[in-house]
Amino acid sequence: MEKELKILKYSELSKLIERFRSNGYPVLAPVRKGKVVEIELVESLDAIALDVLLSTQSAKKAAFPKVEKVLRYTLGKSEVQQFPVDPEACPDTILFGVRPCDASGFKSLDAIFGEAPADQFYLKKKEKTTIISFSCPTADEYCFCTSVGGGPGNTAGSDLQFTGISKDDILVEILTEKGAKLSLLFADLLSEAGASIDKSKFLADVKVAFKVDSVVEKTTASFGNATLWLEQSLRCIGCGACAFVCPTCACFDFQDEQNTKNGVRLRLWDSCGFSLFTLHTSGHNPREVQSQRWRQRIMHKFAYMPEQLHVVGCEGCGRCSRACPVDMNIKEHLTAISLI
Amino acid sequence: MNDMIKKVTQLLTDKTIDVFIGYGKGSADRSRAIFVRTAEQAENLVFSANCTQNLAGYLLKHEVKHLGKLGILANVAALRSILQLASEFQIKDGEVLVLFANPDGSFTEFLDFHSIEGYLLTTETGITSGEQERIAALEAMSVSERWTFWNQEFEKCIKCYACRAACPMCYCHRCTTDVNQPQWIPVASHERGNLDYHLMRAMHLAGRCVNCGECANACPMDIPLNLLTYQLISPIKAGFGATAGMKSDAVYALSTYKPDDKENFII
């Protein structure tokens, strides 16, 4: 659809959340919890931290939670009775106040989980989620969205995008059918926006750090460059912080938890940074050292995904760099790769 | 600073060491570990108030060890980690060259574990007063309040295992949490899985934790994990007279049997 522009008063935002809630929508939004900012269910605007640069974790958990039940079963004397979980059994949800890089991160996840066989657990949740992103008035030195095709006002993946254009007014961009449908709930709060509004004036200035095409080309050609990966990852300690805060990392594991009678099958986040990730039953590990795992992380996002899914698996949010206990800064590493 | 650069350059030039693990400038106001192998790289060494990471964990990293004879810039926590690792047969005396950053900016070279032991007896090695206050507050809670406190903290856990990866004492090739036959610890990052993991880790660090705080510093979800292991320091000291990371030939309190051990805990 062609996008529509409207104006909403900041003072009406709390009514918006009330309308969503009274119409039965759960609302997920960034919430401050001490030093971290979580994406959580909220009841009112007061709980929402709209002034934060980014939530600590990405918004992916709206459609790809860290623990997800996919099957329940009971153990009989000679048979196992299965009770599949219906992927459709998830409510229509609103993801509110996330950043453009979170919204566009779902594009990568859509590509990954949409590949045959399509992952219904992800896809149904995503289908039932309406995303209202807030463009970024500020950025920090870890941000590099503009280097990977995004930007502080990027609308890809958002159903609605809000941009503060004065202390009273928000520019509302209605971007998709889903967004248009949701906007009917607060149509009375919207006024017409003049065609002359220059949104870019209200966005953060995020400098381009590297040419993404160059990173893709050099990464693809660097599989055998063991020195490169070793030098970049000597300080990497092999935890999964980067993968778990990442809006596009989608690797998962299955685990059954059961007692003598009943069991559940769970889908859990996993990370290629863990040594256990590729450990074979035989004891052989094809990625036996951390530099190979670091290579995998970069190659997956900048070589394999562009080749197989035609998307770059990185939104430039910089969360991995901020979360890294040992200061692995992905922007710096990608810039170095682009300059090989 | 120049003294350290000169010293490291000399150590590399005369082949006393092949690599020096120190601090370099990091992103924003952070520092980061760097692995200096040439005189040119030595120029990147920095030392300032933000250089707090305990670098000792790198002494056991496969790819770092593989670079050759190691030198390291140690703070008090790293010195204690080195002694604790030695007592657990992970590092041998003479294997690592240790430079210690004195509070006044000068550097001391420790030639053997014995000299580190001597130094640690003369310096403050305990937890900070701020940490002491937080532990006192936890201990003042009723059991159910403390249970609630930790469950609320663990609710934030995403099981990225940054705490384990950052801990110099978590060097097991296969952590209990990764063992699946039998599955001791639920893999899932749900209430039970998070609780079991953190309690298991704390118990495995009882009497071994050198209170460096790397677990809490590493946690992206800001869980004060250090308080869990710090709380186990006093009981081990009271029960067995042992403090981790003070002697390179210490025997581990919880795996040692002595005929005159008190048995008053047996009901």
Boltz contact constraints between the chains, C-beta under 6 A:
constraints:
  - contact:
      token1: [A, 34]
      token2: [B, 222]
      max_distance: 6.0
  - contact:
      token1: [A, 35]
      token2: [B, 222]
      max_distance: 6.0
  - contact:
      token1: [A, 36]
      token2: [B, 221]
      max_distance: 6.0
  - contact:
      token1: [A, 36]
      token2: [B, 222]
      max_distance: 6.0
  - contact:
      token1: [A, 66]
      token2: [B, 158]
      max_distance: 6.0
  - contact:
      token1: [A, 66]
      token2: [B, 189]
      max_distance: 6.0
  - contact:
      token1: [A, 67]
      token2: [B, 188]
      max_distance: 6.0
  - contact:
      token1: [A, 67]
      token2: [B, 189]
      max_distance: 6.0
  - contact:
      token1: [A, 67]
      token2: [B, 190]
      max_distance: 6.0
  - contact:
      token1: [A, 141]
      token2: [B, 28]
      max_distance: 6.0
  - contact:
      token1: [A, 234]
      token2: [B, 35]
      max_distance: 6.0
  - contact:
      token1: [A, 235]
      token2: [B, 33]
      max_distance: 6.0
  - contact:
      token1: [A, 237]
      token2: [B, 165]
      max_distance: 6.0
  - contact:
      token1: [A, 237]
      token2: [B, 166]
      max_distance: 6.0
  - contact:
      token1: [A, 238]
      token2: [B, 165]
      max_distance: 6.0
  - contact:
      token1: [A, 239]
      token2: [B, 160]
      max_distance: 6.0
  - contact:
      token1: [A, 239]
      token2: [B, 161]
      max_distance: 6.0
  - contact:
      token1: [A, 239]
      token2: [B, 162]
      max_distance: 6.0
  - contact:
      token1: [A, 239]
      token2: [B, 165]
      max_distance: 6.0
  - contact:
      token1: [A, 240]
      token2: [B, 160]
      max_distance: 6.0
  - contact:
      token1: [A, 241]
      token2: [B, 160]
      max_distance: 6.0
  - contact:
      token1: [A, 241]
      token2: [B, 162]
      max_distance: 6.0
  - contact:
      token1: [A, 241]
      token2: [B, 220]
      max_distance: 6.0
  - contact:
      token1: [A, 244]
      token2: [B, 158]
      max_distance: 6.0
  - contact:
      token1: [A, 244]
      token2: [B, 160]
      max_distance: 6.0
  - contact:
      token1: [A, 255]
      token2: [B, 187]
      max_distance: 6.0
  - contact:
      token1: [A, 266]
      token2: [B, 188]
      max_distance: 6.0
  - contact:
      token1: [A, 268]
      token2: [B, 188]
      max_distance: 6.0
  - contact:
      token1: [A, 276]
      token2: [B, 178]
      max_distance: 6.0
  - contact:
      token1: [A, 289]
      token2: [B, 62]
      max_distance: 6.0
  - contact:
      token1: [A, 289]
      token2: [B, 63]
      max_distance: 6.0
  - contact:
      token1: [A, 323]
      token2: [B, 220]
      max_distance: 6.0
  - contact:
      token1: [A, 325]
      token2: [B, 162]
      max_distance: 6.0
  - contact:
      token1: [A, 325]
      token2: [B, 166]
      max_distance: 6.0
  - contact:
      token1: [A, 325]
      token2: [B, 218]
      max_distance: 6.0
  - contact:
      token1: [A, 327]
      token2: [B, 26]
      max_distance: 6.0
  - contact:
      token1: [A, 327]
      token2: [B, 27]
      max_distance: 6.0
  - contact:
      token1: [A, 327]
      token2: [B, 30]
      max_distance: 6.0
  - contact:
      token1: [A, 327]
      token2: [B, 32]
      max_distance: 6.0
  - contact:
      token1: [A, 329]
      token2: [B, 27]
      max_distance: 6.0
